[in-house]
Amino acid sequence: MPAQNPSEPDPDPDRTPGLEQGGSVPPGETPPESASATGAVSHTNRASAGPAKWVWLAVIVVVVVLVAGFFVFLALGMVS
């Protein structure tokens, strides 16, 4: 069995079962495993919002308090 070349991760089409002439796969067959784009990633990156999520939360809270205060003052007759 010849050694696989790491720069060519695809299997040899001559020795791969299930492949038709030209390398196509017939209906119902699972294609041979190939290289993955994420195979070389050593760790996963977590999406972090950092302080931006707290700034947006504070802005929303301030707007809600201001709108609620306006309606309270409107109900008490302090705003005409």
PyMOL Python script that loads the backbone (N, CA, C, O; Angstrom):
from pymol import cmd

cmd.read_pdbstr("""\
ATOM      1  N   MET A   1       0.848  -1.174   0.000  1.00  0.00           N
ATOM      2  CA  MET A   1       0.000   0.000   0.000  1.00  0.00           C
ATOM      3  C   MET A   1       0.892   1.235   0.000  1.00  0.00           C
ATOM      4  O   MET A   1       1.733   1.375   0.889  1.00  0.00           O
ATOM      5  N   PRO A   2       0.736   2.141  -0.976  1.00  0.00           N
ATOM      6  CA  PRO A   2       1.566   3.336  -1.017  1.00  0.00           C
ATOM      7  C   PRO A   2       1.198   4.303   0.098  1.00  0.00           C
ATOM      8  O   PRO A   2       0.043   4.375   0.518  1.00  0.00           O
ATOM      9  N   ALA A   3       2.181   5.037   0.565  1.00  0.00           N
ATOM     10  CA  ALA A   3       1.949   6.022   1.625  1.00  0.00           C
ATOM     11  C   ALA A   3       1.162   7.189   1.054  1.00  0.00           C
ATOM     12  O   ALA A   3       1.369   7.592  -0.090  1.00  0.00           O
ATOM     13  N   GLN A   4       0.248   7.734   1.871  1.00  0.00           N
ATOM     14  CA  GLN A   4      -0.537   8.873   1.430  1.00  0.00           C
ATOM     15  C   GLN A   4       0.280  10.142   1.573  1.00  0.00           C
ATOM     16  O   GLN A   4       1.024  10.320   2.538  1.00  0.00           O
ATOM     17  N   ASN A   5       0.131  11.001   0.616  1.00  0.00           N
ATOM     18  CA  ASN A   5       0.800  12.296   0.633  1.00  0.00           C
ATOM     19  C   ASN A   5      -0.070  13.257   1.437  1.00  0.00           C
ATOM     20  O   ASN A   5      -1.239  13.434   1.094  1.00  0.00           O
ATOM     21  N   PRO A   6       0.453  13.890   2.498  1.00  0.00           N
ATOM     22  CA  PRO A   6      -0.373  14.780   3.310  1.00  0.00           C
ATOM     23  C   PRO A   6      -0.903  15.990   2.538  1.00  0.00           C
ATOM     24  O   PRO A   6      -1.912  16.573   2.933  1.00  0.00           O
ATOM     25  N   SER A   7      -0.242  16.375   1.447  1.00  0.00           N
ATOM     26  CA  SER A   7      -0.741  17.513   0.689  1.00  0.00           C
ATOM     27  C   SER A   7      -1.912  17.124  -0.198  1.00  0.00           C
ATOM     28  O   SER A   7      -2.600  18.003  -0.715  1.00  0.00           O
ATOM     29  N   GLU A   8      -2.162  15.817  -0.394  1.00  0.00           N
ATOM     30  CA  GLU A   8      -3.296  15.331  -1.164  1.00  0.00           C
ATOM     31  C   GLU A   8      -4.157  14.437  -0.273  1.00  0.00           C
ATOM     32  O   GLU A   8      -3.981  13.218  -0.273  1.00  0.00           O
ATOM     33  N   PRO A   9      -5.096  15.029   0.492  1.00  0.00           N
ATOM     34  CA  PRO A   9      -5.879  14.243   1.441  1.00  0.00           C
ATOM     35  C   PRO A   9      -6.984  13.421   0.788  1.00  0.00           C
ATOM     36  O   PRO A   9      -7.562  12.554   1.444  1.00  0.00           O
ATOM     37  N   ASP A  10      -7.299  13.669  -0.500  1.00  0.00           N
ATOM     38  CA  ASP A  10      -8.361  12.915  -1.153  1.00  0.00           C
ATOM     39  C   ASP A  10      -7.912  11.486  -1.441  1.00  0.00           C
ATOM     40  O   ASP A  10      -6.744  11.259  -1.756  1.00  0.00           O
ATOM     41  N   PRO A  11      -8.818  10.526  -1.337  1.00  0.00           N
ATOM     42  CA  PRO A  11      -8.462   9.134  -1.603  1.00  0.00           C
ATOM     43  C   PRO A  11      -8.184   8.913  -3.091  1.00  0.00           C
ATOM     44  O   PRO A  11      -8.634   9.680  -3.942  1.00  0.00           O
ATOM     45  N   ASP A  12      -7.439   7.856  -3.382  1.00  0.00           N
ATOM     46  CA  ASP A  12      -7.110   7.496  -4.758  1.00  0.00           C
ATOM     47  C   ASP A  12      -8.374   6.975  -5.446  1.00  0.00           C
ATOM     48  O   ASP A  12      -8.950   5.988  -4.988  1.00  0.00           O
ATOM     49  N   PRO A  13      -8.824   7.620  -6.547  1.00  0.00           N
ATOM     50  CA  PRO A  13     -10.062   7.192  -7.200  1.00  0.00           C
ATOM     51  C   PRO A  13     -10.001   5.773  -7.748  1.00  0.00           C
ATOM     52  O   PRO A  13     -11.038   5.121  -7.866  1.00  0.00           O
ATOM     53  N   ASP A  14      -8.809   5.277  -8.085  1.00  0.00           N
ATOM     54  CA  ASP A  14      -8.696   3.920  -8.622  1.00  0.00           C
ATOM     55  C   ASP A  14      -8.964   2.865  -7.552  1.00  0.00           C
ATOM     56  O   ASP A  14      -9.357   1.744  -7.874  1.00  0.00           O
ATOM     57  N   ARG A  15      -8.757   3.212  -6.294  1.00  0.00           N
ATOM     58  CA  ARG A  15      -8.927   2.242  -5.204  1.00  0.00           C
ATOM     59  C   ARG A  15     -10.137   2.557  -4.332  1.00  0.00           C
ATOM     60  O   ARG A  15     -10.322   1.919  -3.295  1.00  0.00           O
ATOM     61  N   THR A  16     -10.965   3.522  -4.722  1.00  0.00           N
ATOM     62  CA  THR A  16     -12.111   3.914  -3.913  1.00  0.00           C
ATOM     63  C   THR A  16     -13.363   3.208  -4.419  1.00  0.00           C
ATOM     64  O   THR A  16     -13.747   3.411  -5.571  1.00  0.00           O
ATOM     65  N   PRO A  17     -14.021   2.378  -3.588  1.00  0.00           N
ATOM     66  CA  PRO A  17     -15.240   1.710  -4.039  1.00  0.00           C
ATOM     67  C   PRO A  17     -16.394   2.701  -4.137  1.00  0.00           C
ATOM     68  O   PRO A  17     -16.468   3.658  -3.367  1.00  0.00           O
ATOM     69  N   GLY A  18     -17.289   2.465  -5.087  1.00  0.00           N
ATOM     70  CA  GLY A  18     -18.474   3.305  -5.219  1.00  0.00           C
ATOM     71  C   GLY A  18     -18.318   4.440  -6.202  1.00  0.00           C
ATOM     72  O   GLY A  18     -19.284   5.158  -6.460  1.00  0.00           O
ATOM     73  N   LEU A  19     -17.124   4.631  -6.766  1.00  0.00           N
ATOM     74  CA  LEU A  19     -16.944   5.699  -7.740  1.00  0.00           C
ATOM     75  C   LEU A  19     -17.124   5.150  -9.150  1.00  0.00           C
ATOM     76  O   LEU A  19     -16.641   4.066  -9.476  1.00  0.00           O
ATOM     77  N   GLU A  20     -17.827   5.917  -9.978  1.00  0.00           N
ATOM     78  CA  GLU A  20     -17.979   5.549 -11.370  1.00  0.00           C
ATOM     79  C   GLU A  20     -16.811   6.120 -12.166  1.00  0.00           C
ATOM     80  O   GLU A  20     -15.981   6.861 -11.639  1.00  0.00           O
ATOM     81  N   GLN A  21     -16.768   5.762 -13.432  1.00  0.00           N
ATOM     82  CA  GLN A  21     -15.716   6.281 -14.304  1.00  0.00           C
ATOM     83  C   GLN A  21     -15.798   7.811 -14.325  1.00  0.00           C
ATOM     84  O   GLN A  21     -16.882   8.366 -14.503  1.00  0.00           O
ATOM     85  N   GLY A  22     -14.690   8.481 -14.150  1.00  0.00           N
ATOM     86  CA  GLY A  22     -14.650   9.945 -14.115  1.00  0.00           C
ATOM     87  C   GLY A  22     -14.761  10.515 -12.721  1.00  0.00           C
ATOM     88  O   GLY A  22     -14.637  11.726 -12.538  1.00  0.00           O
ATOM     89  N   GLY A  23     -14.992   9.668 -11.732  1.00  0.00           N
ATOM     90  CA  GLY A  23     -15.005  10.131 -10.346  1.00  0.00           C
ATOM     91  C   GLY A  23     -16.364  10.513  -9.807  1.00  0.00           C
ATOM     92  O   GLY A  23     -16.454  10.989  -8.676  1.00  0.00           O
ATOM     93  N   SER A  24     -17.439  10.320 -10.582  1.00  0.00           N
ATOM     94  CA  SER A  24     -18.763  10.669 -10.064  1.00  0.00           C
ATOM     95  C   SER A  24     -19.263   9.570  -9.137  1.00  0.00           C
ATOM     96  O   SER A  24     -18.754   8.449  -9.155  1.00  0.00           O
ATOM     97  N   VAL A  25     -20.253   9.897  -8.335  1.00  0.00           N
ATOM     98  CA  VAL A  25     -20.811   8.961  -7.364  1.00  0.00           C
ATOM     99  C   VAL A  25     -22.213   8.590  -7.821  1.00  0.00           C
ATOM    100  O   VAL A  25     -23.021   9.479  -8.088  1.00  0.00           O
ATOM    101  N   PRO A  26     -22.527   7.291  -7.919  1.00  0.00           N
ATOM    102  CA  PRO A  26     -23.870   6.895  -8.343  1.00  0.00           C
ATOM    103  C   PRO A  26     -24.909   7.233  -7.280  1.00  0.00           C
ATOM    104  O   PRO A  26     -24.563   7.385  -6.108  1.00  0.00           O
ATOM    105  N   PRO A  27     -26.188   7.354  -7.675  1.00  0.00           N
ATOM    106  CA  PRO A  27     -27.243   7.658  -6.696  1.00  0.00           C
ATOM    107  C   PRO A  27     -27.291   6.610  -5.594  1.00  0.00           C
ATOM    108  O   PRO A  27     -27.192   5.412  -5.860  1.00  0.00           O
ATOM    109  N   GLY A  28     -27.442   7.065  -4.365  1.00  0.00           N
ATOM    110  CA  GLY A  28     -27.524   6.166  -3.217  1.00  0.00           C
ATOM    111  C   GLY A  28     -26.195   5.871  -2.567  1.00  0.00           C
ATOM    112  O   GLY A  28     -26.165   5.318  -1.468  1.00  0.00           O
ATOM    113  N   GLU A  29     -25.100   6.217  -3.202  1.00  0.00           N
ATOM    114  CA  GLU A  29     -23.771   5.992  -2.637  1.00  0.00           C
ATOM    115  C   GLU A  29     -23.342   7.217  -1.843  1.00  0.00           C
ATOM    116  O   GLU A  29     -23.712   8.343  -2.176  1.00  0.00           O
ATOM    117  N   THR A  30     -22.573   6.997  -0.810  1.00  0.00           N
ATOM    118  CA  THR A  30     -21.998   8.089  -0.043  1.00  0.00           C
ATOM    119  C   THR A  30     -20.638   8.420  -0.636  1.00  0.00           C
ATOM    120  O   THR A  30     -19.811   7.526  -0.811  1.00  0.00           O
ATOM    121  N   PRO A  31     -20.389   9.700  -0.951  1.00  0.00           N
ATOM    122  CA  PRO A  31     -19.086  10.040  -1.514  1.00  0.00           C
ATOM    123  C   PRO A  31     -17.966   9.760  -0.515  1.00  0.00           C
ATOM    124  O   PRO A  31     -18.205   9.778   0.693  1.00  0.00           O
ATOM    125  N   PRO A  32     -16.752   9.503  -0.996  1.00  0.00           N
ATOM    126  CA  PRO A  32     -15.640   9.242  -0.075  1.00  0.00           C
ATOM    127  C   PRO A  32     -15.321  10.465   0.764  1.00  0.00           C
ATOM    128  O   PRO A  32     -15.530  11.603   0.344  1.00  0.00           O
ATOM    129  N   GLU A  33     -14.811  10.205   1.956  1.00  0.00           N
ATOM    130  CA  GLU A  33     -14.463  11.293   2.856  1.00  0.00           C
ATOM    131  C   GLU A  33     -13.334  12.120   2.251  1.00  0.00           C
ATOM    132  O   GLU A  33     -12.390  11.581   1.673  1.00  0.00           O
ATOM    133  N   SER A  34     -13.448  13.423   2.393  1.00  0.00           N
ATOM    134  CA  SER A  34     -12.451  14.327   1.832  1.00  0.00           C
ATOM    135  C   SER A  34     -11.925  15.223   2.943  1.00  0.00           C
ATOM    136  O   SER A  34     -12.354  15.128   4.093  1.00  0.00           O
ATOM    137  N   ALA A  35     -11.012  16.075   2.588  1.00  0.00           N
ATOM    138  CA  ALA A  35     -10.433  16.995   3.571  1.00  0.00           C
ATOM    139  C   ALA A  35     -11.495  17.971   4.059  1.00  0.00           C
ATOM    140  O   ALA A  35     -12.424  18.312   3.327  1.00  0.00           O
ATOM    141  N   SER A  36     -11.350  18.408   5.279  1.00  0.00           N
ATOM    142  CA  SER A  36     -12.274  19.350   5.876  1.00  0.00           C
ATOM    143  C   SER A  36     -11.606  20.703   6.021  1.00  0.00           C
ATOM    144  O   SER A  36     -10.410  20.794   6.300  1.00  0.00           O
ATOM    145  N   ALA A  37     -12.388  21.748   5.828  1.00  0.00           N
ATOM    146  CA  ALA A  37     -11.839  23.094   5.971  1.00  0.00           C
ATOM    147  C   ALA A  37     -11.538  23.431   7.430  1.00  0.00           C
ATOM    148  O   ALA A  37     -10.697  24.286   7.707  1.00  0.00           O
ATOM    149  N   THR A  38     -12.217  22.767   8.360  1.00  0.00           N
ATOM    150  CA  THR A  38     -12.009  23.058   9.774  1.00  0.00           C
ATOM    151  C   THR A  38     -11.141  22.016  10.459  1.00  0.00           C
ATOM    152  O   THR A  38     -11.003  22.046  11.682  1.00  0.00           O
ATOM    153  N   GLY A  39     -10.560  21.105   9.713  1.00  0.00           N
ATOM    154  CA  GLY A  39      -9.765  20.046  10.320  1.00  0.00           C
ATOM    155  C   GLY A  39      -8.496  20.541  10.982  1.00  0.00           C
ATOM    156  O   GLY A  39      -8.005  19.910  11.918  1.00  0.00           O
ATOM    157  N   ALA A  40      -7.951  21.661  10.516  1.00  0.00           N
ATOM    158  CA  ALA A  40      -6.689  22.153  11.045  1.00  0.00           C
ATOM    159  C   ALA A  40      -6.870  23.142  12.194  1.00  0.00           C
ATOM    160  O   ALA A  40      -5.879  23.593  12.769  1.00  0.00           O
ATOM    161  N   VAL A  41      -8.098  23.487  12.541  1.00  0.00           N
ATOM    162  CA  VAL A  41      -8.345  24.440  13.612  1.00  0.00           C
ATOM    163  C   VAL A  41      -8.108  23.743  14.950  1.00  0.00           C
ATOM    164  O   VAL A  41      -8.697  22.701  15.234  1.00  0.00           O
ATOM    165  N   SER A  42      -7.241  24.332  15.759  1.00  0.00           N
ATOM    166  CA  SER A  42      -6.894  23.689  17.025  1.00  0.00           C
ATOM    167  C   SER A  42      -7.846  24.053  18.153  1.00  0.00           C
ATOM    168  O   SER A  42      -7.887  23.358  19.169  1.00  0.00           O
ATOM    169  N   HIS A  43      -8.604  25.116  17.999  1.00  0.00           N
ATOM    170  CA  HIS A  43      -9.538  25.517  19.048  1.00  0.00           C
ATOM    171  C   HIS A  43     -10.731  26.201  18.402  1.00  0.00           C
ATOM    172  O   HIS A  43     -10.661  26.666  17.265  1.00  0.00           O
ATOM    173  N   THR A  44     -11.824  26.254  19.147  1.00  0.00           N
ATOM    174  CA  THR A  44     -13.009  26.940  18.641  1.00  0.00           C
ATOM    175  C   THR A  44     -13.048  28.345  19.208  1.00  0.00           C
ATOM    176  O   THR A  44     -12.675  28.574  20.358  1.00  0.00           O
ATOM    177  N   ASN A  45     -13.495  29.269  18.404  1.00  0.00           N
ATOM    178  CA  ASN A  45     -13.607  30.656  18.843  1.00  0.00           C
ATOM    179  C   ASN A  45     -15.022  30.913  19.333  1.00  0.00           C
ATOM    180  O   ASN A  45     -15.995  30.642  18.629  1.00  0.00           O
ATOM    181  N   ARG A  46     -15.124  31.432  20.530  1.00  0.00           N
ATOM    182  CA  ARG A  46     -16.426  31.823  21.060  1.00  0.00           C
ATOM    183  C   ARG A  46     -16.705  33.248  20.651  1.00  0.00           C
ATOM    184  O   ARG A  46     -15.835  34.112  20.759  1.00  0.00           O
ATOM    185  N   ALA A  47     -17.885  33.495  20.192  1.00  0.00           N
ATOM    186  CA  ALA A  47     -18.269  34.857  19.861  1.00  0.00           C
ATOM    187  C   ALA A  47     -18.536  35.604  21.162  1.00  0.00           C
ATOM    188  O   ALA A  47     -19.383  35.199  21.958  1.00  0.00           O
ATOM    189  N   SER A  48     -17.821  36.675  21.367  1.00  0.00           N
ATOM    190  CA  SER A  48     -18.034  37.444  22.586  1.00  0.00           C
ATOM    191  C   SER A  48     -18.442  38.852  22.222  1.00  0.00           C
ATOM    192  O   SER A  48     -17.840  39.488  21.357  1.00  0.00           O
ATOM    193  N   ALA A  49     -19.470  39.328  22.891  1.00  0.00           N
ATOM    194  CA  ALA A  49     -19.954  40.679  22.624  1.00  0.00           C
ATOM    195  C   ALA A  49     -19.165  41.697  23.437  1.00  0.00           C
ATOM    196  O   ALA A  49     -19.138  42.880  23.097  1.00  0.00           O
ATOM    197  N   GLY A  50     -18.528  41.243  24.503  1.00  0.00           N
ATOM    198  CA  GLY A  50     -17.754  42.150  25.339  1.00  0.00           C
ATOM    199  C   GLY A  50     -18.633  43.195  26.002  1.00  0.00           C
ATOM    200  O   GLY A  50     -19.773  42.910  26.367  1.00  0.00           O
ATOM    201  N   PRO A  51     -18.110  44.405  26.161  1.00  0.00           N
ATOM    202  CA  PRO A  51     -18.886  45.448  26.832  1.00  0.00           C
ATOM    203  C   PRO A  51     -20.015  46.009  25.972  1.00  0.00           C
ATOM    204  O   PRO A  51     -20.882  46.711  26.493  1.00  0.00           O
ATOM    205  N   ALA A  52     -20.029  45.722  24.673  1.00  0.00           N
ATOM    206  CA  ALA A  52     -21.058  46.274  23.797  1.00  0.00           C
ATOM    207  C   ALA A  52     -22.459  45.840  24.226  1.00  0.00           C
ATOM    208  O   ALA A  52     -23.398  46.631  24.137  1.00  0.00           O
ATOM    209  N   LYS A  53     -22.618  44.597  24.689  1.00  0.00           N
ATOM    210  CA  LYS A  53     -23.952  44.154  25.086  1.00  0.00           C
ATOM    211  C   LYS A  53     -24.443  44.918  26.309  1.00  0.00           C
ATOM    212  O   LYS A  53     -25.638  45.190  26.431  1.00  0.00           O
ATOM    213  N   TRP A  54     -23.539  45.265  27.210  1.00  0.00           N
ATOM    214  CA  TRP A  54     -23.948  46.011  28.400  1.00  0.00           C
ATOM    215  C   TRP A  54     -24.294  47.453  28.052  1.00  0.00           C
ATOM    216  O   TRP A  54     -25.192  48.033  28.661  1.00  0.00           O
ATOM    217  N   VAL A  55     -23.601  48.036  27.090  1.00  0.00           N
ATOM    218  CA  VAL A  55     -23.922  49.404  26.660  1.00  0.00           C
ATOM    219  C   VAL A  55     -25.313  49.440  26.048  1.00  0.00           C
ATOM    220  O   VAL A  55     -26.110  50.323  26.365  1.00  0.00           O
ATOM    221  N   TRP A  56     -25.612  48.474  25.163  1.00  0.00           N
ATOM    222  CA  TRP A  56     -26.938  48.436  24.549  1.00  0.00           C
ATOM    223  C   TRP A  56     -28.021  48.178  25.591  1.00  0.00           C
ATOM    224  O   TRP A  56     -29.099  48.768  25.520  1.00  0.00           O
ATOM    225  N   LEU A  57     -27.750  47.315  26.543  1.00  0.00           N
ATOM    226  CA  LEU A  57     -28.725  47.051  27.599  1.00  0.00           C
ATOM    227  C   LEU A  57     -28.983  48.311  28.419  1.00  0.00           C
ATOM    228  O   LEU A  57     -30.129  48.598  28.766  1.00  0.00           O
ATOM    229  N   ALA A  58     -27.944  49.058  28.729  1.00  0.00           N
ATOM    230  CA  ALA A  58     -28.098  50.303  29.489  1.00  0.00           C
ATOM    231  C   ALA A  58     -28.888  51.330  28.688  1.00  0.00           C
ATOM    232  O   ALA A  58     -29.734  52.027  29.248  1.00  0.00           O
ATOM    233  N   VAL A  59     -28.629  51.434  27.396  1.00  0.00           N
ATOM    234  CA  VAL A  59     -29.370  52.383  26.553  1.00  0.00           C
ATOM    235  C   VAL A  59     -30.848  52.023  26.525  1.00  0.00           C
ATOM    236  O   VAL A  59     -31.698  52.907  26.629  1.00  0.00           O
ATOM    237  N   ILE A  60     -31.165  50.754  26.387  1.00  0.00           N
ATOM    238  CA  ILE A  60     -32.568  50.323  26.366  1.00  0.00           C
ATOM    239  C   ILE A  60     -33.248  50.617  27.696  1.00  0.00           C
ATOM    240  O   ILE A  60     -34.384  51.090  27.724  1.00  0.00           O
ATOM    241  N   VAL A  61     -32.556  50.338  28.801  1.00  0.00           N
ATOM    242  CA  VAL A  61     -33.131  50.599  30.129  1.00  0.00           C
ATOM    243  C   VAL A  61     -33.392  52.095  30.311  1.00  0.00           C
ATOM    244  O   VAL A  61     -34.441  52.474  30.830  1.00  0.00           O
ATOM    245  N   VAL A  62     -32.460  52.945  29.895  1.00  0.00           N
ATOM    246  CA  VAL A  62     -32.637  54.396  30.033  1.00  0.00           C
ATOM    247  C   VAL A  62     -33.823  54.866  29.204  1.00  0.00           C
ATOM    248  O   VAL A  62     -34.619  55.676  29.680  1.00  0.00           O
ATOM    249  N   VAL A  63     -33.958  54.380  27.981  1.00  0.00           N
ATOM    250  CA  VAL A  63     -35.090  54.782  27.135  1.00  0.00           C
ATOM    251  C   VAL A  63     -36.411  54.333  27.753  1.00  0.00           C
ATOM    252  O   VAL A  63     -37.377  55.097  27.767  1.00  0.00           O
ATOM    253  N   VAL A  64     -36.465  53.104  28.262  1.00  0.00           N
ATOM    254  CA  VAL A  64     -37.692  52.600  28.882  1.00  0.00           C
ATOM    255  C   VAL A  64     -38.052  53.434  30.109  1.00  0.00           C
ATOM    256  O   VAL A  64     -39.222  53.764  30.303  1.00  0.00           O
ATOM    257  N   VAL A  65     -37.075  53.778  30.933  1.00  0.00           N
ATOM    258  CA  VAL A  65     -37.339  54.586  32.131  1.00  0.00           C
ATOM    259  C   VAL A  65     -37.824  55.978  31.735  1.00  0.00           C
ATOM    260  O   VAL A  65     -38.752  56.500  32.353  1.00  0.00           O
ATOM    261  N   LEU A  66     -37.224  56.583  30.731  1.00  0.00           N
ATOM    262  CA  LEU A  66     -37.661  57.914  30.285  1.00  0.00           C
ATOM    263  C   LEU A  66     -39.087  57.885  29.738  1.00  0.00           C
ATOM    264  O   LEU A  66     -39.884  58.772  30.047  1.00  0.00           O
ATOM    265  N   VAL A  67     -39.415  56.884  28.934  1.00  0.00           N
ATOM    266  CA  VAL A  67     -40.775  56.779  28.392  1.00  0.00           C
ATOM    267  C   VAL A  67     -41.768  56.524  29.518  1.00  0.00           C
ATOM    268  O   VAL A  67     -42.834  57.138  29.546  1.00  0.00           O
ATOM    269  N   ALA A  68     -41.439  55.637  30.439  1.00  0.00           N
ATOM    270  CA  ALA A  68     -42.336  55.365  31.569  1.00  0.00           C
ATOM    271  C   ALA A  68     -42.509  56.618  32.428  1.00  0.00           C
ATOM    272  O   ALA A  68     -43.620  56.914  32.869  1.00  0.00           O
ATOM    273  N   GLY A  69     -41.422  57.359  32.668  1.00  0.00           N
ATOM    274  CA  GLY A  69     -41.508  58.602  33.442  1.00  0.00           C
ATOM    275  C   GLY A  69     -42.379  59.643  32.758  1.00  0.00           C
ATOM    276  O   GLY A  69     -43.129  60.358  33.422  1.00  0.00           O
ATOM    277  N   PHE A  70     -42.285  59.734  31.430  1.00  0.00           N
ATOM    278  CA  PHE A  70     -43.129  60.677  30.694  1.00  0.00           C
ATOM    279  C   PHE A  70     -44.602  60.357  30.908  1.00  0.00           C
ATOM    280  O   PHE A  70     -45.406  61.258  31.146  1.00  0.00           O
ATOM    281  N   PHE A  71     -44.965  59.062  30.826  1.00  0.00           N
ATOM    282  CA  PHE A  71     -46.372  58.698  31.001  1.00  0.00           C
ATOM    283  C   PHE A  71     -46.833  58.882  32.450  1.00  0.00           C
ATOM    284  O   PHE A  71     -47.999  59.197  32.687  1.00  0.00           O
ATOM    285  N   VAL A  72     -45.946  58.692  33.410  1.00  0.00           N
ATOM    286  CA  VAL A  72     -46.307  58.945  34.814  1.00  0.00           C
ATOM    287  C   VAL A  72     -46.577  60.430  35.010  1.00  0.00           C
ATOM    288  O   VAL A  72     -47.586  60.802  35.610  1.00  0.00           O
ATOM    289  N   PHE A  73     -45.674  61.294  34.503  1.00  0.00           N
ATOM    290  CA  PHE A  73     -45.884  62.738  34.620  1.00  0.00           C
ATOM    291  C   PHE A  73     -47.123  63.177  33.850  1.00  0.00           C
ATOM    292  O   PHE A  73     -47.819  64.091  34.292  1.00  0.00           O
ATOM    293  N   LEU A  74     -47.417  62.553  32.713  1.00  0.00           N
ATOM    294  CA  LEU A  74     -48.614  62.867  31.928  1.00  0.00           C
ATOM    295  C   LEU A  74     -49.864  62.491  32.713  1.00  0.00           C
ATOM    296  O   LEU A  74     -50.848  63.231  32.713  1.00  0.00           O
ATOM    297  N   ALA A  75     -49.826  61.345  33.379  1.00  0.00           N
ATOM    298  CA  ALA A  75     -50.982  60.903  34.168  1.00  0.00           C
ATOM    299  C   ALA A  75     -51.203  61.794  35.391  1.00  0.00           C
ATOM    300  O   ALA A  75     -52.344  61.978  35.814  1.00  0.00           O
ATOM    301  N   LEU A  76     -50.150  62.342  35.955  1.00  0.00           N
ATOM    302  CA  LEU A  76     -50.279  63.214  37.130  1.00  0.00           C
ATOM    303  C   LEU A  76     -50.614  64.641  36.745  1.00  0.00           C
ATOM    304  O   LEU A  76     -50.864  65.471  37.619  1.00  0.00           O
ATOM    305  N   GLY A  77     -50.623  64.941  35.471  1.00  0.00           N
ATOM    306  CA  GLY A  77     -50.979  66.274  35.015  1.00  0.00           C
ATOM    307  C   GLY A  77     -49.799  67.236  35.041  1.00  0.00           C
ATOM    308  O   GLY A  77     -50.011  68.442  34.918  1.00  0.00           O
ATOM    309  N   MET A  78     -48.613  66.778  35.189  1.00  0.00           N
ATOM    310  CA  MET A  78     -47.446  67.664  35.234  1.00  0.00           C
ATOM    311  C   MET A  78     -46.952  68.029  33.844  1.00  0.00           C
ATOM    312  O   MET A  78     -46.182  68.977  33.685  1.00  0.00           O
ATOM    313  N   VAL A  79     -47.391  67.279  32.835  1.00  0.00           N
ATOM    314  CA  VAL A  79     -47.015  67.570  31.455  1.00  0.00           C
ATOM    315  C   VAL A  79     -48.294  67.898  30.721  1.00  0.00           C
ATOM    316  O   VAL A  79     -49.275  67.159  30.796  1.00  0.00           O
ATOM    317  N   SER A  80     -48.277  69.023  30.001  1.00  0.00           N
ATOM    318  CA  SER A  80     -49.505  69.384  29.299  1.00  0.00           C
ATOM    319  C   SER A  80     -49.362  69.206  27.803  1.00  0.00           C
ATOM    320  O   SER A  80     -50.307  69.466  27.058  1.00  0.00           O
TER     321      SER A  80
END
""", "prot")
cmd.dss("prot")
cmd.show_as("cartoon", "prot")
cmd.util.cbc("prot")
cmd.orient("prot")
